[in-house]
Amino acid sequence: MSSPSPLAALHAITMDHQEHRALDGVSLSLQPGMVLGLVGRNGAGKSTLIECLLGLRIPDQGQAMLFGKPATQLDDSDKAALGYVPQNPEALAWMKLGSMLGLMAELYPSWDAALVERLLQRWELNPKLDLLKLSPGQRQQVAIIRALAPRPRLLVLDEPAAALDPLARRELMREIVELAGEYGTTVLFSTHIMSDLERVASHIALLHQGRIQLLANLDELKDDLRRVVWPQQVTLPSEPLPGEFARKQLADGSWNLVLRHDAASSAFKLPEQARVHSLGLEDLFVELAA
């Protein structure tokens, strides 16, 4: 049986900002129902990747596809099936909160008024508030409500929890799980908060220096990868070891390696002095993105 067509995909995307290459031949696909956490250091190109995927930026090379068509050629029904929260949401700031949400409800046939009311109460947002006078955290909450309420097929969140307090973050993560589990929504969200990834993501993509360095199922990733300290007195082969993802030499001459578990547990491939450690998600990010 053939696998379903991806809901969204990047094909060999390259994007330059002046003299800096933000994306370097990036390919990525989101299958229906996937919850993909996008991680990377500041400046790795996460926001540029998201904007290219949504057709908000035209790449120098490559193509972005959404719902089976070029991302720049979406019709109204496609746009109604898409929820997006940018890093700095500012749209319709001249309106009152309730008026803005009422306008949005008229534009989206699947608008969930009960969800809106529940989140407004949960986050103590008064519909009479002027959007222009909201705090950064409140603006982010409003943008999240706007993105969640249409029950979109694809939800894209760019650092959605950056200005949220822990309780609001937990509520957002709960809503993402509900969207993916009960409605089959595909989700892409970038974040620096590893606990959020572990709570909701099915897959993780690591963007480093403009390239996807790692794309994997999150549960398998946590089970499969190990950190190996290779002793300084044993010469490390210049060619990558079987199952090797990354290597970094330490100040004392030893090496930190990130290997798949089957390679790290094969004693004949490692010297006796090598030390094998499990890797938490934050440790893995540090090892691969340093």
Residue pairs with C-beta under 8 A, 6 or more apart in sequence:
3 31
4 31
4 32
5 68
6 29
6 30
6 31
6 32
6 65
7 30
7 31
7 32
7 66
7 67
7 153
7 154
7 186
8 29
8 30
8 53
8 64
8 65
8 66
8 67
8 71
8 154
8 186
8 188
9 27
9 28
9 29
9 30
9 64
9 65
10 26
10 27
10 28
10 29
10 49
10 52
10 53
10 62
10 63
10 64
10 65
11 27
11 62
11 63
11 64
11 65
12 25
12 26
12 27
12 61
12 62
12 63
13 23
13 25
13 26
13 27
13 49
13 52
13 59
13 61
13 62
13 63
13 64
14 21
14 23
14 24
14 25
14 26
14 59
14 60
14 61
14 62
15 21
15 22
15 23
15 45
15 48
15 52
15 57
15 59
15 60
16 22
16 60
17 48
21 210
22 45
22 48
22 210
23 45
23 48
23 49
23 52
23 59
23 210
23 211
24 209
24 210
24 211
25 61
25 62
25 211
26 45
26 49
26 62
26 207
26 210
26 211
26 212
27 62
27 212
28 49
28 53
28 205
28 212
28 215
30 36
30 154
30 186
30 188
31 186
32 184
32 186
33 180
33 184
33 185
33 186
33 202
34 186
34 187
34 202
34 203
35 176
35 180
35 186
35 187
35 189
35 200
35 201
35 202
35 203
36 187
36 188
36 189
36 201
36 202
36 203
36 204
36 205
37 189
37 190
37 191
37 196
37 197
37 200
37 201
37 203
37 204
37 205
37 218
38 46
38 49
38 50
38 188
38 189
38 190
38 191
38 204
38 205
38 207
39 46
39 190
39 191
39 192
39 194
39 197
39 204
39 205
39 206
39 207
39 285
39 289
40 46
40 190
40 206
40 207
40 208
40 289
41 208
41 289
44 207
44 208
44 209
44 210
44 289
45 207
45 210
46 158
46 190
46 207
47 86
47 87
47 158
47 190
48 57
49 207
50 156
50 158
50 188
50 190
51 57
52 58
52 59
52 64
52 71
53 64
53 66
53 71
53 156
53 188
54 64
54 66
54 71
54 82
54 84
54 156
55 64
55 66
55 70
55 71
55 72
55 73
55 74
58 72
63 70
64 70
64 71
64 72
65 71
66 74
66 78
66 82
66 154
67 74
67 78
67 81
67 153
67 154
69 78
74 82
80 107
80 108
80 109
80 110
80 150
80 152
81 150
81 152
81 153
81 154
82 152
82 153
82 154
82 156
83 146
83 147
83 148
83 150
83 152
83 154
83 155
83 156
84 147
84 155
84 156
84 157
84 158
85 140
85 143
85 144
85 146
85 147
85 156
85 157
85 158
85 160
86 143
86 158
87 158
87 159
87 162
89 139
89 140
89 142
89 143
90 139
91 143
92 100
92 103
92 131
93 131
93 132
94 131
94 132
95 103
95 130
95 131
96 127
96 128
96 129
96 130
96 131
97 125
97 126
97 127
97 128
97 129
97 130
97 131
97 134
97 142
98 127
98 128
100 131
100 142
100 146
101 116
101 127
101 145
101 146
101 149
104 111
104 146
104 149
104 150
105 111
105 113
105 116
105 149
108 149
108 150
110 150
110 151
111 149
111 150
112 148
112 149
112 150
112 151
113 149
115 145
115 148
115 149
115 175
116 145
116 149
119 125
119 141
119 144
119 145
119 148
119 171
119 175
120 127
120 145
122 171
123 138
123 141
123 168
123 171
125 138
125 141
125 142
125 145
129 138
131 139
131 142
134 142
135 163
136 163
137 163
137 164
137 165
137 168
139 163
140 160
140 162
140 163
140 164
141 164
141 168
143 160
144 157
144 160
144 172
144 175
147 155
147 157
148 155
148 175
148 179
151 179
151 183
151 185
152 179
152 185
153 184
153 185
153 186
154 185
154 186
154 187
154 188
155 176
155 179
155 185
155 186
155 187
155 188
155 189
156 187
156 188
156 189
157 187
157 188
157 189
157 190
158 189
158 190
159 190
159 191
159 192
160 172
160 189
160 191
161 168
161 169
161 172
161 191
161 193
161 196
162 192
164 172
169 193
169 196
173 196
173 199
173 200
176 187
176 189
176 200
177 199
177 200
179 185
179 187
180 186
180 187
180 200
180 202
187 200
191 197
194 280
194 281
194 282
194 285
197 204
197 218
197 281
198 218
198 281
201 218
202 217
202 218
203 215
203 216
203 217
203 218
204 214
204 215
204 216
204 218
204 221
204 281
205 212
205 214
205 215
206 212
206 213
206 214
206 215
206 285
206 288
206 289
207 213
208 288
208 289
213 245
213 246
213 288
213 289
214 221
214 245
214 288
216 224
218 281
221 284
222 279
222 280
222 281
223 261
224 260
224 261
224 262
225 245
225 258
225 259
225 260
225 261
225 279
225 284
226 258
226 259
226 260
226 261
226 264
226 265
226 276
226 277
226 278
226 279
227 256
227 257
227 258
227 276
227 277
227 278
227 279
227 283
227 287
228 256
228 257
228 258
228 259
228 264
228 270
228 274
228 275
228 276
228 277
229 250
229 254
229 255
229 256
229 257
229 274
229 275
229 277
230 236
230 254
230 255
230 256
230 257
230 270
230 271
230 274
231 254
231 271
231 273
231 274
232 252
232 253
232 254
232 255
233 273
234 271
234 273
234 274
236 247
236 255
240 247
241 257
241 259
241 263
241 269
242 259
242 260
242 263
242 266
242 269
243 259
243 260
243 262
243 263
243 264
244 257
244 258
244 259
244 263
245 258
245 259
245 260
245 288
246 256
246 257
246 258
246 287
246 288
247 255
247 256
247 257
247 258
248 255
248 256
248 287
248 290
249 255
249 256
250 256
256 287
258 279
258 284
258 287
258 288
263 269
264 270
264 276
265 276
270 276
279 287
